[in-house]
Amino acid sequence: MDREAAKFFLATVMKTTTLFDSAGQIYQQTHIAHWDSVARKRDSWNGWGGLYHRRLKEIYRFLITGGQRVLEIGCGTGDLLAALQPARGVGVDFSPDNIQRARARHANIEFIQADAHDLSSLQGPFDFIIFSDTINDLWDVQRALEQLSRLCAPSTRIIFNFYSRLWQPSLTIAQKLNLAAPMLPQNWLTPSDVRGMLNLAGLETIRGWQEILWPLPLGGLANKFLVRLWPFNEFALANFIVARPTPLRLPPSSENIGGAKEGNEEPTISVIIPARNESGNIKAIFERTPKMGRETELIFVEGHSRDDTYAAIEREVAAHPGTSSRLFRQTGIGKADAVRLGFAEAKGDVLMILDADLTVPPEDLPRFYEALRSGKGEFINGVRLVYPMEKEAMQGLNFLGNKFFSLAFSWLLGQPIKDTLCGTKVLWKKDYELIAANRNYFGDFDPFGDYDLIFGAAKLNRKIVDLPIRYRERTYGSTNISRWKHGVLLLRMVIFAAKRIKFV
């Protein structure tokens, strides 16, 4: 141990004296010495963990795009962190020998010798915080998690992977055969244990899943496909959890709906209304859409109507000078194209979609706004399948189809999605801009626009919340949805999502 490492070891011993009781102090000192010895061992030994760590890098590169601010707790020699190509990368480890090697291997990343239970020397915020095979090795998991709040922004995502206890015998045998790095006794936490401690530490679980069924050669099929299916997923080596800071629950702002006072911190709202052959509904949209936030604007995108929808919108814009509204003529085709045009022209902090057929009442929009504003969700998805529907609101086969696709997409995305095709969806504009910036990952695949947004939000690990509404019959016009044609498109999207989100 060189002089710098010896000084850090002494400082760590003194700090653990204030952090823990005598048992905790011995635990930390023993673990520091252990991981120092593992770091030295790896200078001339590789073991059989290479495939496992390569698969971890693939998974994390899917979850975290390059150019982010990333903090890794328990970074070891920094290889995983470096693989993510962060704009700002900070690795923390309490092993001086690990940190010494990490600095030598990855000069463009900042490495700090510190204990996960005391991160007071770090400056945030970070976009992502990683605990990769770390949480099972901590003396006090809740205390370590409580260190994170000041390092997080509201959009920060914390990602954990940790061994399943089912693999304890196999890992023990591998260690005895010198095929795996030696480990001291572990916590062996279950996903339920971790979710509970996240809750106690002021963090909220977004989703969890299993990875890596066969961490040895010829594991491609098992690790990318079988591990997604029951019962194979029950035997996976690694549990993954994505969490976020529990949002500050703001009081309802109903007193501000209808107009907010100057200087108020309420966001501005843009309601995007794709309108094709909806002339008879335009007047009601102006009359029934509530004012929300600091300011509400209506953005109409007219889509090659066969009736006088465009003229009807022009008339109502002129008749309601007190309502902030704008009208655009769609140049492309399809609802997705119309929504993207409306979003591009929107000035608001919050983006809402309201279908011009008024089967979702405009009066329900403030509830979507409150769910987003309060932080209960980051992508608010309308659900038509909870309350009883009016007689002609949705035909029987359409209802069954929606039920099937809701189950399929909930499984694919790892978050509950009860109704994928309800037109009313609400999200922050800054999140939409991230979805649009990463659209090349999925491509231009969605004629509806709903899946582009849902897939994008899921890829960003945004908290998706279903909001039940009462679905109404049309009072004017007829649906633009073709049951069989669009049903086939939905099946194609299930396959598409499986390839791009689930089996990666």
The 8 nearest C-alpha neighbors of each residue, nearest first, counted from 0:
[[1, 4, 5, 2, 96, 3, 95, 35],
 [2, 0, 4, 3, 5, 6, 96, 95],
 [1, 3, 5, 4, 6, 0, 7, 8],
 [4, 2, 6, 5, 1, 7, 0, 95],
 [3, 5, 7, 1, 6, 2, 95, 0],
 [4, 6, 8, 2, 7, 3, 1, 0],
 [7, 5, 3, 9, 4, 8, 10, 2],
 [8, 6, 10, 4, 9, 5, 11, 3],
 [7, 9, 5, 11, 6, 10, 4, 12],
 [8, 10, 12, 6, 11, 7, 5, 13],
 [11, 9, 7, 13, 12, 8, 14, 6],
 [12, 10, 14, 8, 13, 9, 7, 15],
 [11, 13, 9, 15, 10, 14, 8, 16],
 [12, 14, 10, 16, 11, 15, 9, 17],
 [15, 13, 11, 16, 17, 12, 10, 18],
 [16, 14, 18, 12, 17, 24, 13, 19],
 [15, 17, 13, 14, 18, 19, 24, 12],
 [16, 18, 15, 14, 19, 13, 20, 24],
 [19, 17, 15, 16, 14, 20, 116, 24],
 [20, 18, 23, 15, 24, 16, 17, 21],
 [19, 21, 23, 22, 24, 16, 18, 17],
 [20, 22, 24, 23, 25, 19, 16, 26],
 [23, 21, 25, 24, 20, 26, 19, 27],
 [24, 22, 26, 19, 20, 21, 25, 27],
 [25, 23, 21, 27, 26, 22, 15, 19],
 [24, 26, 28, 22, 23, 27, 29, 21],
 [27, 25, 23, 29, 24, 28, 30, 22],
 [28, 26, 30, 24, 29, 25, 31, 23],
 [27, 29, 25, 31, 30, 26, 24, 32],
 [28, 30, 26, 32, 27, 31, 25, 33],
 [29, 31, 33, 27, 32, 28, 34, 26],
 [32, 30, 28, 94, 34, 33, 29, 27],
 [33, 31, 35, 29, 30, 34, 36, 28],
 [32, 34, 30, 36, 31, 35, 29, 37],
 [35, 33, 37, 36, 31, 32, 94, 38],
 [36, 34, 96, 32, 38, 33, 37, 94],
 [35, 37, 39, 33, 34, 38, 40, 32],
 [38, 36, 34, 40, 39, 35, 41, 33],
 [39, 37, 35, 41, 36, 40, 97, 34],
 [40, 38, 36, 37, 41, 42, 35, 96],
 [39, 41, 37, 42, 38, 44, 36, 43],
 [42, 40, 44, 43, 38, 39, 45, 37],
 [41, 43, 40, 39, 44, 38, 45, 37],
 [42, 44, 41, 40, 45, 39, 38, 46],
 [45, 43, 41, 42, 40, 46, 39, 180],
 [46, 44, 41, 47, 43, 48, 49, 42],
 [45, 47, 178, 179, 48, 44, 177, 180],
 [48, 46, 178, 49, 179, 45, 50, 215],
 [49, 47, 51, 50, 46, 52, 179, 45],
 [48, 50, 52, 51, 47, 53, 46, 45],
 [51, 49, 53, 52, 48, 214, 54, 215],
 [50, 52, 214, 48, 54, 49, 53, 55],
 [53, 51, 55, 49, 54, 50, 48, 56],
 [54, 52, 50, 56, 55, 51, 49, 57],
 [53, 55, 57, 51, 52, 56, 50, 58],
 [56, 54, 52, 58, 53, 57, 59, 51],
 [55, 57, 53, 59, 54, 58, 79, 60],
 [58, 56, 54, 60, 55, 59, 61, 53],
 [59, 57, 55, 61, 60, 56, 54, 62],
 [58, 60, 62, 56, 61, 57, 63, 55],
 [59, 61, 63, 57, 62, 58, 83, 56],
 [60, 62, 58, 59, 63, 57, 64, 503],
 [61, 63, 59, 60, 58, 64, 458, 459],
 [64, 62, 60, 61, 59, 65, 83, 67],
 [63, 65, 60, 66, 62, 61, 67, 83],
 [66, 64, 84, 85, 67, 83, 63, 86],
 [65, 67, 86, 85, 84, 64, 68, 87],
 [68, 66, 85, 86, 65, 69, 126, 87],
 [67, 69, 87, 125, 126, 86, 85, 88],
 [68, 70, 127, 88, 125, 128, 67, 126],
 [71, 69, 128, 89, 90, 88, 129, 127],
 [70, 72, 129, 90, 74, 128, 130, 91],
 [73, 71, 91, 130, 74, 129, 90, 92],
 [72, 74, 92, 91, 133, 75, 71, 130],
 [73, 75, 77, 90, 71, 72, 92, 91],
 [76, 74, 97, 77, 73, 92, 98, 101],
 [75, 77, 101, 97, 100, 78, 74, 98],
 [78, 76, 74, 101, 80, 75, 79, 81],
 [77, 79, 81, 80, 76, 82, 101, 75],
 [80, 78, 82, 81, 77, 56, 83, 74],
 [79, 81, 77, 82, 83, 78, 71, 88],
 [80, 82, 78, 83, 79, 84, 77, 105],
 [81, 83, 79, 80, 84, 78, 56, 60],
 [84, 82, 81, 80, 85, 65, 60, 79],
 [85, 83, 65, 82, 81, 66, 86, 80],
 [86, 84, 66, 67, 87, 88, 65, 83],
 [87, 85, 66, 67, 68, 88, 84, 65],
 [88, 86, 68, 85, 69, 67, 89, 108],
 [87, 89, 69, 108, 85, 70, 68, 109],
 [90, 88, 109, 70, 110, 108, 69, 71],
 [89, 91, 110, 71, 74, 70, 111, 109],
 [92, 90, 111, 72, 73, 74, 112, 110],
 [93, 91, 73, 112, 94, 74, 113, 75],
 [92, 94, 113, 114, 112, 95, 31, 91],
 [93, 95, 31, 97, 96, 92, 35, 34],
 [96, 94, 98, 97, 4, 99, 93, 112],
 [95, 97, 35, 99, 94, 98, 38, 100],
 [98, 96, 76, 75, 94, 100, 95, 99],
 [97, 99, 101, 95, 100, 96, 102, 76],
 [100, 98, 96, 102, 97, 101, 95, 103],
 [99, 101, 103, 97, 98, 102, 76, 104],
 [102, 100, 76, 98, 104, 77, 103, 99],
 [103, 101, 99, 100, 105, 104, 106, 98],
 [102, 104, 100, 101, 105, 106, 99, 98],
 [105, 103, 101, 102, 100, 106, 76, 77],
 [106, 104, 102, 107, 108, 103, 101, 81],
 [105, 107, 108, 102, 103, 104, 109, 101],
 [108, 106, 105, 109, 88, 102, 81, 87],
 [109, 107, 88, 106, 105, 89, 110, 87],
 [108, 110, 89, 88, 90, 111, 107, 102],
 [111, 109, 90, 89, 91, 98, 108, 102],
 [112, 110, 91, 113, 90, 109, 92, 98],
 [113, 111, 93, 92, 91, 95, 98, 110],
 [112, 114, 93, 92, 111, 91, 115, 118],
 [113, 115, 93, 116, 117, 92, 118, 112],
 [116, 114, 117, 143, 118, 113, 72, 92],
 [115, 117, 143, 114, 142, 118, 146, 139],
 [118, 116, 114, 115, 119, 146, 113, 143],
 [119, 117, 120, 121, 115, 146, 116, 114],
 [118, 120, 121, 117, 146, 122, 149, 116],
 [121, 119, 118, 122, 117, 113, 111, 112],
 [122, 120, 119, 118, 123, 150, 111, 89],
 [121, 123, 124, 150, 120, 119, 149, 125],
 [124, 122, 150, 125, 121, 151, 149, 152],
 [123, 125, 150, 151, 152, 122, 126, 149],
 [124, 126, 68, 123, 127, 69, 151, 150],
 [125, 127, 155, 68, 69, 67, 156, 124],
 [126, 128, 69, 156, 125, 155, 157, 70],
 [127, 129, 157, 70, 71, 69, 158, 156],
 [130, 128, 71, 158, 157, 131, 159, 72],
 [129, 131, 159, 72, 133, 71, 158, 132],
 [132, 130, 160, 133, 159, 129, 161, 73],
 [133, 131, 161, 160, 134, 130, 135, 162],
 [134, 132, 131, 130, 136, 135, 73, 137],
 [133, 135, 136, 137, 132, 130, 140, 161],
 [136, 134, 186, 185, 133, 187, 137, 188],
 [135, 137, 134, 133, 185, 186, 138, 132],
 [138, 136, 134, 139, 140, 135, 133, 186],
 [137, 139, 140, 23, 136, 26, 27, 186],
 [140, 138, 142, 137, 141, 143, 116, 23],
 [141, 139, 143, 142, 137, 144, 138, 134],
 [140, 142, 144, 143, 139, 196, 200, 145],
 [143, 141, 145, 144, 140, 139, 116, 146],
 [142, 144, 116, 140, 146, 145, 141, 115],
 [145, 143, 141, 146, 142, 147, 200, 140],
 [144, 146, 200, 142, 147, 143, 141, 148],
 [147, 145, 144, 143, 148, 118, 142, 117],
 [146, 148, 150, 145, 144, 149, 151, 143],
 [149, 147, 151, 150, 146, 145, 244, 201],
 [148, 150, 151, 147, 146, 123, 124, 152],
 [151, 149, 123, 124, 147, 148, 125, 122],
 [152, 150, 124, 148, 155, 149, 125, 147],
 [151, 153, 155, 154, 124, 125, 150, 126],
 [154, 152, 155, 244, 151, 246, 243, 245],
 [153, 155, 152, 156, 126, 243, 151, 244],
 [156, 154, 126, 152, 151, 127, 153, 243],
 [155, 157, 127, 243, 242, 126, 158, 128],
 [158, 156, 128, 242, 127, 241, 129, 243],
 [159, 157, 241, 129, 240, 130, 128, 156],
 [160, 158, 130, 240, 239, 131, 129, 241],
 [159, 161, 239, 131, 238, 132, 237, 130],
 [160, 162, 132, 238, 237, 159, 131, 163],
 [163, 161, 237, 236, 238, 164, 132, 160],
 [162, 164, 165, 236, 237, 166, 238, 161],
 [163, 165, 167, 166, 187, 162, 188, 189],
 [166, 164, 163, 167, 234, 168, 236, 169],
 [165, 167, 164, 169, 168, 163, 170, 236],
 [166, 168, 164, 170, 169, 165, 171, 163],
 [169, 167, 171, 170, 166, 172, 165, 164],
 [170, 168, 172, 166, 171, 167, 173, 165],
 [169, 171, 173, 167, 172, 168, 166, 174],
 [172, 170, 168, 174, 169, 173, 167, 175],
 [171, 173, 175, 169, 174, 170, 176, 168],
 [174, 172, 170, 178, 176, 179, 171, 175],
 [175, 173, 179, 177, 171, 176, 181, 172],
 [176, 174, 172, 177, 173, 171, 178, 181],
 [175, 177, 173, 174, 178, 172, 179, 171],
 [178, 176, 174, 175, 179, 173, 46, 180],
 [177, 179, 46, 173, 47, 176, 174, 180],
 [180, 178, 174, 46, 173, 177, 47, 181],
 [179, 181, 174, 182, 37, 178, 46, 177],
 [180, 182, 174, 179, 183, 37, 177, 175],
 [183, 181, 180, 184, 185, 174, 33, 171],
 [182, 184, 185, 181, 30, 33, 136, 29],
 [185, 183, 182, 186, 136, 187, 135, 181],
 [186, 184, 187, 135, 136, 183, 182, 137],
 [185, 187, 135, 188, 136, 184, 137, 134],
 [188, 186, 185, 164, 135, 189, 163, 162],
 [187, 189, 186, 192, 135, 193, 190, 164],
 [188, 190, 192, 191, 193, 187, 163, 164],
 [191, 189, 193, 192, 194, 188, 238, 240],
 [190, 192, 194, 189, 193, 195, 188, 196],
 [193, 191, 189, 195, 190, 194, 188, 196],
 [192, 194, 190, 196, 195, 191, 197, 189],
 [195, 193, 197, 191, 196, 192, 190, 198],
 [194, 196, 198, 192, 193, 197, 191, 199],
 [197, 195, 199, 193, 198, 194, 141, 200],
 [196, 198, 202, 194, 200, 195, 199, 193],
 [197, 199, 195, 202, 196, 201, 200, 203],
 [200, 198, 196, 197, 201, 195, 141, 202],
 [199, 201, 145, 197, 198, 202, 144, 141],
 [202, 200, 198, 245, 199, 197, 244, 203],
 [203, 201, 244, 245, 197, 198, 200, 243],
 [202, 204, 245, 242, 243, 198, 244, 197],
 [203, 205, 242, 206, 241, 194, 243, 202],
 [206, 204, 242, 241, 462, 203, 243, 207],
 [207, 205, 241, 204, 240, 413, 414, 208],
 [206, 208, 240, 239, 241, 205, 413, 209],
 [207, 209, 239, 238, 240, 210, 206, 413],
 [208, 210, 238, 237, 239, 235, 232, 226],
 [209, 211, 237, 235, 226, 238, 212, 236],
 [212, 210, 222, 235, 236, 213, 237, 214],
 [211, 213, 235, 222, 226, 221, 236, 210],
 [212, 214, 218, 215, 211, 221, 222, 236],
 [215, 213, 51, 50, 211, 212, 218, 216],
 [214, 216, 213, 218, 50, 217, 51, 47],
 [217, 215, 218, 214, 50, 213, 219, 47],
 [218, 216, 219, 215, 220, 213, 221, 214],
 [217, 219, 213, 221, 216, 220, 222, 215],
 [220, 218, 222, 221, 217, 223, 224, 216],
 [221, 219, 224, 223, 222, 218, 225, 217],
 [220, 222, 225, 218, 219, 224, 223, 212],
 [223, 221, 211, 219, 212, 220, 226, 218],
 [224, 222, 502, 220, 221, 503, 219, 226],
 [223, 225, 220, 226, 227, 221, 502, 222],
 [226, 224, 221, 227, 228, 231, 222, 223],
 [225, 227, 232, 231, 228, 224, 222, 212],
 [228, 226, 225, 224, 232, 229, 502, 223],
 [229, 227, 225, 226, 231, 232, 230, 224],
 [230, 228, 231, 232, 233, 227, 226, 225],
 [229, 231, 232, 233, 228, 234, 226, 225],
 [232, 230, 229, 233, 226, 234, 228, 225],
 [233, 231, 226, 235, 234, 229, 230, 228],
 [232, 234, 231, 230, 235, 229, 209, 226],
 [233, 235, 232, 231, 236, 212, 165, 230],
 [236, 234, 212, 232, 211, 233, 237, 210],
 [235, 237, 163, 211, 162, 212, 166, 210],
 [238, 236, 162, 210, 161, 163, 235, 209],
 [237, 239, 209, 161, 160, 208, 162, 163],
 [240, 238, 160, 208, 207, 159, 209, 237],
 [241, 239, 207, 159, 158, 206, 242, 160],
 [240, 242, 158, 206, 205, 157, 204, 207],
 [243, 241, 204, 157, 205, 203, 156, 158],
 [242, 244, 156, 203, 202, 157, 155, 245],
 [245, 243, 202, 246, 203, 153, 201, 148],
 [244, 246, 202, 203, 201, 243, 247, 198],
 [247, 245, 374, 244, 248, 153, 375, 373],
 [246, 248, 249, 245, 374, 373, 244, 375],
 [247, 249, 373, 246, 374, 250, 375, 245],
 [248, 250, 373, 247, 251, 372, 374, 252],
 [249, 251, 252, 248, 373, 253, 369, 247],
 [252, 250, 253, 249, 369, 373, 254, 372],
 [251, 253, 254, 255, 250, 256, 369, 292],
 [254, 252, 256, 255, 251, 365, 257, 291],
 [253, 255, 252, 256, 257, 251, 259, 258],
 [256, 254, 259, 253, 252, 258, 257, 292],
 [257, 255, 291, 253, 258, 290, 254, 292],
 [256, 258, 290, 291, 255, 289, 259, 254],
 [257, 259, 256, 255, 293, 290, 291, 260],
 [258, 260, 255, 293, 292, 263, 261, 256],
 [261, 259, 263, 262, 258, 293, 255, 264],
 [260, 262, 263, 259, 293, 264, 258, 265],
 [263, 261, 260, 264, 259, 265, 293, 266],
 [262, 264, 261, 265, 260, 259, 293, 266],
 [265, 263, 266, 262, 293, 292, 261, 259],
 [264, 266, 292, 293, 263, 267, 259, 255],
 [267, 265, 292, 348, 293, 264, 268, 349],
 [266, 268, 347, 294, 293, 348, 292, 295],
 [267, 269, 347, 295, 349, 348, 294, 296],
 [268, 270, 347, 296, 350, 345, 295, 297],
 [271, 269, 351, 297, 352, 298, 296, 350],
 [270, 272, 298, 352, 341, 351, 299, 353],
 [271, 273, 299, 353, 354, 355, 298, 274],
 [274, 272, 300, 337, 299, 301, 354, 355],
 [275, 273, 301, 355, 277, 300, 272, 302],
 [274, 276, 304, 302, 277, 301, 303, 273],
 [275, 277, 304, 306, 308, 278, 305, 274],
 [278, 276, 275, 279, 280, 308, 274, 355],
 [277, 279, 308, 280, 311, 281, 307, 276],
 [278, 280, 277, 475, 281, 282, 476, 308],
 [281, 279, 283, 278, 277, 282, 284, 356],
 [280, 282, 284, 283, 278, 279, 312, 311],
 [281, 283, 285, 284, 280, 315, 286, 279],
 [284, 282, 286, 285, 281, 280, 287, 288],
 [285, 283, 281, 287, 282, 286, 288, 280],
 [286, 284, 283, 282, 287, 288, 281, 315],
 [285, 287, 283, 284, 288, 282, 289, 281],
 [286, 288, 284, 283, 285, 361, 289, 362],
 [287, 289, 361, 284, 285, 286, 362, 290],
 [290, 288, 287, 291, 362, 257, 361, 256],
 [289, 291, 257, 295, 256, 258, 288, 294],
 [292, 290, 256, 295, 257, 289, 294, 293],
 [293, 291, 265, 266, 294, 267, 256, 255],
 [292, 294, 259, 267, 265, 266, 258, 291],
 [293, 295, 267, 292, 268, 291, 296, 258],
 [296, 294, 268, 290, 291, 269, 267, 292],
 [295, 297, 323, 269, 324, 270, 268, 298],
 [298, 296, 324, 270, 269, 271, 323, 325],
 [297, 299, 271, 325, 324, 270, 272, 326],
 [298, 300, 326, 272, 273, 271, 327, 325],
 [301, 299, 273, 327, 328, 337, 329, 274],
 [302, 300, 274, 328, 329, 275, 273, 309],
 [301, 303, 275, 329, 304, 274, 300, 328],
 [302, 304, 301, 275, 305, 329, 328, 276],
 [305, 303, 276, 275, 306, 302, 308, 307],
 [304, 306, 276, 303, 307, 275, 308, 302],
 [305, 307, 304, 276, 308, 278, 277, 309],
 [308, 306, 310, 309, 278, 311, 305, 304],
 [307, 309, 278, 311, 310, 306, 277, 276],
 [310, 308, 312, 311, 307, 301, 313, 304],
 [309, 311, 313, 307, 312, 308, 314, 278],
 [312, 310, 308, 314, 313, 309, 278, 307],
 [311, 313, 315, 309, 314, 310, 316, 281],
 [314, 312, 310, 316, 311, 315, 317, 309],
 [315, 313, 311, 317, 312, 316, 318, 310],
 [314, 316, 318, 312, 317, 313, 319, 282],
 [315, 317, 313, 319, 318, 314, 312, 324],
 [316, 318, 314, 315, 319, 320, 313, 312],
 [317, 319, 315, 316, 320, 314, 313, 321],
 [320, 318, 316, 321, 317, 322, 315, 285],
 [321, 319, 322, 317, 318, 316, 323, 324],
 [320, 322, 319, 323, 318, 324, 316, 317],
 [323, 321, 320, 319, 324, 296, 316, 297],
 [322, 324, 296, 297, 321, 295, 325, 320],
 [325, 323, 297, 296, 298, 322, 316, 326],
 [326, 324, 298, 299, 297, 327, 323, 316],
 [325, 327, 299, 298, 300, 328, 324, 312],
 [328, 326, 300, 299, 329, 301, 325, 298],
 [327, 329, 301, 300, 330, 302, 326, 303],
 [328, 330, 302, 301, 331, 300, 337, 327],
 [329, 331, 328, 332, 302, 337, 336, 303],
 [332, 330, 329, 336, 333, 337, 302, 303],
 [331, 333, 336, 330, 334, 302, 329, 337],
 [334, 332, 335, 336, 446, 337, 447, 331],
 [333, 335, 337, 447, 336, 338, 448, 446],
 [336, 448, 334, 447, 338, 446, 337, 333],
 [335, 337, 339, 334, 333, 338, 332, 331],
 [338, 336, 334, 340, 335, 339, 300, 273],
 [337, 339, 341, 335, 340, 336, 342, 334],
 [340, 338, 342, 336, 341, 337, 343, 335],
 [339, 341, 343, 337, 338, 342, 336, 344],
 [342, 340, 338, 344, 339, 343, 271, 345],
 [341, 343, 345, 339, 344, 340, 338, 271],
 [344, 342, 340, 341, 345, 339, 346, 338],
 [343, 345, 341, 342, 340, 346, 298, 339],
 [346, 344, 342, 343, 347, 269, 341, 298],
 [345, 347, 344, 269, 348, 268, 267, 296],
 [348, 346, 268, 267, 269, 349, 345, 350],
 [347, 349, 267, 428, 266, 268, 427, 350],
 [350, 348, 427, 268, 347, 428, 426, 269],
 [351, 349, 269, 426, 425, 428, 427, 270],
 [352, 350, 425, 270, 424, 271, 269, 353],
 [351, 353, 271, 423, 424, 270, 272, 354],
 [354, 352, 272, 423, 271, 355, 351, 422],
 [353, 355, 356, 272, 422, 357, 273, 352],
 [354, 356, 357, 274, 272, 353, 273, 277],
 [355, 357, 354, 358, 473, 277, 280, 475],
 [358, 356, 359, 355, 360, 354, 473, 361],
 [357, 359, 471, 356, 470, 472, 473, 360],
 [360, 358, 357, 470, 471, 361, 469, 468],
 [359, 361, 362, 357, 363, 358, 471, 364],
 [362, 360, 288, 363, 364, 287, 359, 357],
 [361, 363, 360, 364, 288, 289, 287, 365],
 [364, 362, 361, 365, 366, 360, 367, 468],
 [363, 365, 367, 366, 361, 362, 368, 289],
 [366, 364, 368, 367, 363, 369, 291, 362],
 [367, 365, 369, 368, 364, 363, 370, 466],
 [368, 366, 364, 370, 365, 369, 379, 371],
 [367, 369, 365, 371, 366, 370, 372, 364],
 [368, 370, 372, 366, 371, 367, 373, 365],
 [371, 369, 367, 375, 373, 368, 372, 376],
 [372, 370, 368, 374, 369, 376, 373, 377],
 [371, 373, 369, 374, 370, 368, 249, 375],
 [374, 372, 249, 248, 370, 371, 375, 369],
 [373, 375, 246, 376, 371, 372, 370, 377],
 [376, 374, 370, 373, 371, 246, 377, 464],
 [375, 377, 462, 374, 464, 371, 378, 463],
 [376, 378, 462, 461, 371, 463, 426, 379],
 [377, 379, 463, 426, 376, 425, 462, 464],
 [380, 378, 464, 425, 424, 465, 463, 376],
 [379, 381, 465, 424, 466, 464, 378, 382],
 [380, 382, 466, 423, 421, 465, 467, 424],
 [383, 381, 467, 418, 466, 384, 468, 465],
 [382, 384, 470, 468, 385, 467, 469, 421],
 [385, 383, 382, 386, 418, 417, 467, 387],
 [386, 384, 383, 467, 387, 382, 468, 469],
 [385, 387, 469, 384, 388, 383, 468, 467],
 [388, 386, 385, 389, 469, 384, 470, 383],
 [389, 387, 470, 392, 390, 386, 469, 471],
 [388, 390, 392, 471, 391, 472, 387, 470],
 [391, 389, 392, 388, 472, 393, 471, 394],
 [390, 392, 393, 472, 389, 394, 388, 473],
 [391, 393, 472, 389, 471, 390, 388, 470],
 [394, 392, 391, 398, 397, 395, 388, 390],
 [393, 395, 397, 396, 398, 391, 392, 390],
 [396, 394, 398, 397, 399, 393, 400, 391],
 [395, 397, 399, 398, 394, 400, 482, 393],
 [398, 396, 400, 394, 395, 399, 401, 393],
 [397, 399, 395, 401, 396, 400, 394, 393],
 [400, 398, 402, 396, 401, 397, 403, 395],
 [399, 401, 397, 403, 402, 398, 396, 404],
 [400, 402, 404, 398, 399, 403, 405, 397],
 [403, 401, 399, 405, 400, 404, 398, 406],
 [404, 402, 400, 406, 401, 405, 399, 407],
 [403, 405, 407, 401, 406, 402, 408, 400],
 [404, 406, 417, 402, 408, 418, 407, 403],
 [407, 405, 409, 403, 404, 408, 410, 402],
 [408, 406, 404, 410, 405, 409, 411, 403],
 [407, 409, 411, 410, 405, 406, 412, 404],
 [410, 408, 415, 416, 406, 412, 414, 411],
 [411, 409, 408, 407, 413, 412, 406, 414],
 [410, 412, 408, 409, 501, 413, 407, 497],
 [413, 411, 409, 414, 410, 408, 457, 500],
 [412, 414, 410, 409, 411, 206, 415, 207],
 [413, 415, 409, 412, 416, 206, 463, 410],
 [416, 414, 409, 417, 413, 463, 410, 465],
 [417, 415, 409, 405, 418, 414, 419, 408],
 [416, 418, 405, 415, 382, 419, 465, 406],
 [419, 417, 382, 405, 416, 420, 421, 401],
 [418, 420, 421, 405, 416, 417, 449, 404],
 [421, 419, 418, 422, 449, 401, 450, 447],
 [422, 420, 381, 423, 419, 418, 382, 383],
 [421, 423, 354, 420, 424, 353, 352, 449],
 [424, 422, 352, 353, 381, 421, 380, 354],
 [423, 425, 380, 352, 379, 351, 381, 422],
 [426, 424, 351, 379, 350, 378, 352, 367],
 [427, 425, 378, 350, 349, 377, 428, 379],
 [426, 428, 349, 430, 429, 350, 348, 431],
 [427, 429, 431, 348, 430, 349, 350, 432],
 [430, 428, 432, 427, 431, 433, 348, 426],
 [431, 429, 433, 432, 427, 428, 434, 426],
 [432, 430, 434, 428, 433, 429, 435, 427],
 [431, 433, 435, 429, 430, 434, 436, 428],
 [434, 432, 436, 430, 431, 435, 437, 429],
 [435, 433, 431, 455, 437, 432, 436, 438],
 [436, 434, 438, 432, 433, 437, 431, 455],
 [435, 437, 433, 434, 438, 432, 439, 431],
 [438, 436, 434, 435, 439, 440, 433, 455],
 [439, 437, 435, 440, 441, 436, 442, 434],
 [438, 440, 442, 441, 437, 436, 443, 435],
 [441, 439, 438, 442, 437, 499, 455, 436],
 [442, 440, 439, 438, 443, 444, 499, 437],
 [441, 443, 439, 444, 438, 440, 445, 451],
 [442, 444, 445, 441, 438, 439, 451, 446],
 [443, 445, 442, 446, 441, 451, 492, 495],
 [444, 446, 447, 448, 451, 443, 450, 335],
 [447, 445, 335, 333, 448, 334, 444, 336],
 [448, 446, 335, 334, 445, 449, 333, 450],
 [449, 447, 335, 451, 450, 445, 446, 334],
 [450, 448, 452, 447, 451, 453, 420, 419],
 [451, 449, 453, 452, 454, 448, 445, 447],
 [450, 452, 448, 454, 449, 453, 455, 445],
 [451, 453, 455, 450, 449, 454, 456, 448],
 [454, 452, 450, 456, 455, 451, 457, 449],
 [455, 453, 457, 456, 451, 452, 450, 458],
 [454, 456, 452, 458, 434, 453, 457, 451],
 [457, 455, 459, 453, 461, 458, 454, 452],
 [456, 458, 460, 454, 459, 455, 461, 453],
 [457, 459, 455, 460, 456, 454, 62, 500],
 [460, 458, 456, 457, 461, 455, 62, 434],
 [461, 459, 457, 458, 456, 462, 205, 241],
 [460, 462, 456, 459, 377, 457, 463, 378],
 [461, 463, 377, 376, 205, 378, 460, 464],
 [464, 462, 378, 376, 379, 377, 461, 465],
 [465, 463, 379, 376, 380, 378, 466, 462],
 [466, 464, 380, 381, 379, 382, 467, 416],
 [465, 467, 381, 382, 380, 464, 468, 379],
 [468, 466, 382, 381, 385, 383, 465, 469],
 [467, 469, 383, 382, 470, 466, 381, 386],
 [470, 468, 386, 383, 471, 388, 467, 359],
 [469, 471, 383, 388, 358, 359, 468, 392],
 [472, 470, 358, 392, 389, 469, 359, 473],
 [471, 473, 392, 391, 358, 389, 474, 470],
 [472, 474, 475, 358, 356, 471, 357, 392],
 [473, 475, 472, 476, 356, 280, 357, 279],
 [476, 474, 473, 279, 280, 477, 277, 356],
 [477, 475, 277, 276, 478, 474, 473, 279],
 [478, 476, 479, 475, 473, 276, 356, 277],
 [477, 479, 480, 476, 481, 356, 473, 276],
 [478, 480, 477, 481, 275, 276, 476, 482],
 [481, 479, 478, 482, 485, 484, 477, 483],
 [482, 480, 484, 485, 483, 479, 486, 478],
 [481, 483, 485, 486, 484, 480, 397, 396],
 [484, 482, 486, 485, 481, 487, 488, 480],
 [483, 485, 486, 487, 481, 482, 488, 480],
 [484, 486, 488, 487, 483, 481, 482, 489],
 [487, 485, 483, 489, 488, 484, 482, 490],
 [486, 488, 490, 485, 489, 484, 483, 491],
 [489, 487, 485, 491, 486, 490, 492, 484],
 [490, 488, 492, 486, 491, 487, 485, 493],
 [491, 489, 493, 487, 492, 488, 486, 494],
 [490, 492, 488, 494, 489, 493, 495, 487],
 [493, 491, 495, 489, 494, 490, 496, 488],
 [492, 494, 490, 496, 495, 491, 497, 489],
 [495, 493, 497, 491, 492, 496, 498, 490],
 [494, 496, 492, 498, 497, 493, 491, 499],
 [497, 495, 499, 493, 498, 500, 494, 492],
 [496, 498, 501, 494, 495, 500, 499, 502],
 [497, 499, 495, 496, 502, 500, 501, 494],
 [500, 498, 496, 497, 495, 501, 503, 502],
 [499, 501, 496, 497, 498, 502, 503, 412],
 [502, 500, 497, 411, 503, 498, 499, 496],
 [501, 503, 223, 498, 224, 497, 500, 499],
 [502, 223, 501, 500, 499, 498, 58, 61]]
